[in-house]
Amino acid sequence: MNIPRYYRYRLPPWLRKCIFIAEKVTLPILIFQLIRTILFPTTFDLILLGILTGLLIAFYLEWI
């Protein structure tokens, strides 16, 4: 069974630009969220930190 691969360079230009912007903005937001989670830990902050970490890893490994 072949799993379809999605290459970001085959996407429409407007969607590709949105992905590149999200890729560049994810790390600063992650750092801010990490500092916020250290100072004021709540369940929502931990969930958001986990989502941002997963998103950053997905961008790094080019899954997205």
KOLSE-699486 format. One line per 3 residues: number of its first residue (from 1); their letters; for each residue x, y, z of N, C-alpha, C. Coordinates in nm, 2 decimals, padded with zeros to 4 digits. Layout:
<gumis>
NUM = a = X:Y:Z:X:Y:Z:X:Y:Z | ... $
</gumis>
This chain:
<gumis>
1 = mni = 00.08:-00.12:00.00:00.00:00.00:00.00:00.09:00.12:00.00 | 00.07:00.20:-00.10:00.15:00.33:-00.11:00.09:00.44:-00.03 | 00.16:00.51:00.05:00.12:00.62:00.12:00.16:00.74:00.04 $
4 = pry = 00.06:00.83:00.00:00.09:00.95:-00.08:00.19:01.04:00.00 | 00.29:01.09:-00.07:00.38:01.18:-00.01:00.34:01.32:-00.06 | 00.35:01.42:00.04:00.31:01.55:00.00:00.44:01.64:00.01 $
7 = yry = 00.48:01.68:-00.11:00.60:01.76:-00.11:00.56:01.91:-00.11 | 00.63:01.99:-00.03:00.59:02.13:-00.01:00.61:02.21:-00.14 | 00.70:02.16:-00.22:00.73:02.24:-00.35:00.63:02.21:-00.46 $
10 = rlp = 00.54:02.11:-00.44:00.43:02.08:-00.53:00.30:02.15:-00.50 | 00.30:02.22:-00.38:00.18:02.29:-00.34:00.17:02.42:-00.41 | 00.05:02.48:-00.40:00.03:02.62:-00.46:00.12:02.72:-00.39 $
13 = pwl = 00.17:02.82:-00.47:00.26:02.92:-00.41:00.21:02.99:-00.28 | 00.08:03.02:-00.27:00.03:03.08:-00.15:00.04:02.99:-00.03 | 00.01:02.86:-00.05:00.02:02.77:00.06:00.17:02.74:00.10 $
16 = rkc = 00.25:02.73:00.00:00.40:02.72:00.03:00.45:02.83:00.11 | 00.41:02.95:00.07:00.46:03.07:00.15:00.41:03.07:00.29 | 00.28:03.03:00.31:00.23:03.02:00.45:00.31:02.92:00.53 $
19 = ifi = 00.35:02.80:00.47:00.42:02.70:00.54:00.56:02.76:00.58 | 00.63:02.83:00.48:00.76:02.88:00.51:00.75:02.99:00.63 | 00.65:03.07:00.63:00.63:03.17:00.73:00.61:03.10:00.87 $
22 = aek = 00.52:03.00:00.87:00.50:02.92:00.99:00.63:02.85:01.04 | 00.71:02.81:00.95:00.83:02.74:00.99:00.93:02.84:01.06 | 00.93:02.96:01.01:01.03:03.06:01.06:00.98:03.11:01.20 $
25 = vtl = 00.84:03.12:01.22:00.79:03.18:01.34:00.78:03.08:01.45 | 00.78:02.95:01.42:00.76:02.85:01.53:00.86:02.85:01.64 | 00.99:02.86:01.61:01.09:02.86:01.71:01.08:02.97:01.81 $
28 = pil = 01.06:03.10:01.77:01.05:03.21:01.87:00.93:03.19:01.95 | 00.82:03.14:01.90:00.69:03.12:01.97:00.72:03.01:02.07 | 00.79:02.90:02.03:00.82:02.79:02.12:00.91:02.84:02.24 $
31 = ifq = 01.00:02.92:02.21:01.09:02.97:02.32:01.01:03.06:02.42 | 00.92:03.14:02.37:00.84:03.22:02.45:00.75:03.13:02.54 | 00.69:03.03:02.47:00.60:02.94:02.55:00.67:02.86:02.65 $
34 = lir = 00.80:02.82:02.62:00.88:02.75:02.72:00.90:02.84:02.85 | 00.94:02.96:02.82:00.96:03.06:02.94:00.83:03.08:03.02 | 00.72:03.09:02.94:00.59:03.11:03.01:00.55:02.99:03.09 $
37 = til = 00.58:02.87:03.03:00.55:02.74:03.10:00.63:02.73:03.23 | 00.76:02.77:03.22:00.84:02.76:03.34:00.79:02.85:03.45 | 00.75:02.97:03.41:00.71:03.07:03.51:00.57:03.04:03.57 $
40 = fpt = 00.47:03.01:03.48:00.33:02.99:03.52:00.28:02.86:03.46 | 00.32:02.75:03.51:00.28:02.62:03.45:00.13:02.59:03.47 | 00.06:02.57:03.36:-00.08:02.53:03.36:-00.09:02.41:03.26 $
43 = tfd = -00.20:02.35:03.27:-00.22:02.23:03.18:-00.23:02.28:03.03 | -00.29:02.40:03.01:-00.30:02.45:02.87:-00.16:02.48:02.82 | -00.08:02.54:02.90:00.06:02.58:02.86:00.14:02.45:02.82 $
46 = lil = 00.12:02.35:02.90:00.20:02.22:02.87:00.15:02.16:02.74 | 00.02:02.16:02.72:-00.04:02.11:02.60:00.01:02.19:02.48 | 00.00:02.32:02.49:00.05:02.41:02.38:00.20:02.39:02.35 $
49 = lgi = 00.28:02.38:02.46:00.42:02.35:02.44:00.44:02.22:02.37 | 00.37:02.12:02.40:00.38:01.99:02.33:00.34:02.00:02.18 | 00.24:02.07:02.15:00.20:02.09:02.01:00.30:02.17:01.94 $
52 = ltg = 00.35:02.27:02.00:00.46:02.35:01.93:00.58:02.27:01.91 | 00.62:02.19:02.01:00.74:02.11:01.99:00.72:02.01:01.88 | 00.60:01.94:01.87:00.57:01.85:01.77:00.58:01.92:01.63 $
55 = lli = 00.52:02.04:01.62:00.52:02.11:01.50:00.66:02.15:01.45 | 00.75:02.19:01.55:00.89:02.22:01.52:00.96:02.10:01.47 | 00.94:01.98:01.53:01.00:01.86:01.49:00.95:01.82:01.35 $
58 = afy = 00.82:01.84:01.32:00.77:01.80:01.19:00.83:01.89:01.08 | 00.85:02.02:01.11:00.91:02.11:01.02:01.06:02.07:01.00 | 01.13:02.04:01.11:01.27:02.00:01.10:01.29:01.88:01.01 $
61 = lew = 01.21:01.78:01.03:01.22:01.65:00.96:01.15:01.66:00.82 | 01.09:01.77:00.79:01.02:01.80:00.67:00.91:01.70:00.64 | 00.83:01.67:00.75:00.71:01.60:00.74:00.60:01.69:00.68 $
64 = i = 00.62:01.82:00.71:00.52:01.91:00.66:00.59:02.00:00.55 $
</gumis>
